[in-house]
Amino acid sequence: MSEPSPVVADTDHLRDLYGEPGETAARKMRDRLDAHCRRFIALSPFLTIASTSDTGTDCSPRGDAPGFVQVVDDRTLLLPDRRGNNILDTLQNVLARPEVGLLFFVPGLNETLRVNGRARIVTDPAVLQSMAIKSTIVPSSAMEIAVDQVYFHCGRSILRADLWNPDKKVGRDAFPTLGVVLADQIAGVDAGATDKRLEAAYTTNLY
């Protein structure tokens, strides 16, 4: 008799390992945003967004003041895109394939909110102006996301990580600055000059 494969290759094998989801877990997935989802999004200053294209998959952070993601209605979100490194992985992926997955975090809360949907890039001046910082710093574009699936994720991963424990905060001296990292990775990069540019980007040029 042959030994079972150590590599999971199909759903049946996967279910043999994990079993079926509980009734509540199976029924918690919704196709629209309710009052609890809206409140969580209004409290959230940070999310990650996953996207994909024929050339690969990307997961990118997005952060701003709580409520920076607008709830248009129970099936639509607006996510502003602030200026960054201009690599544009997420936006280019959305042009190729609109499917995205968002994971919302709220500092101090262990639960997260997962939203899966389809995005398109919008540049309507009125829409962008509604997401301006101090009325003058307008995002270059926004993603309008049609919600297909939304549900709350239990807090076990956050609890295992002890993510919000201030005693577990890593000191700045535990890891090199980004300028040092880039200088090690890219020939010709000056660590000190890069760190000075990053300091300006993180403070006076944050937006």
Salt bridges, closest charged atoms under 4 A:
GLU20 OE1 - ARG15 NE 3.96
GLU23 OE2 - ARG27 NH1 3.16
ASP31 OD1 - ARG32 NE 3.06
ASP34 OD2 - ARG30 NE 3.84
ASP54 OD1 - ARG97 NH2 2.68
ASP64 OD2 - ARG82 NE 2.84
ASP74 OD2 - ARG32 NH1 3.42
ASP81 OD1 - ARG62 NH2 3.25
GLU144 OE1 - ARG120 NE 2.64
ASP148 OD1 - ARG118 NH2 2.81
ASP162 OD2 - LYS168 NZ 2.85
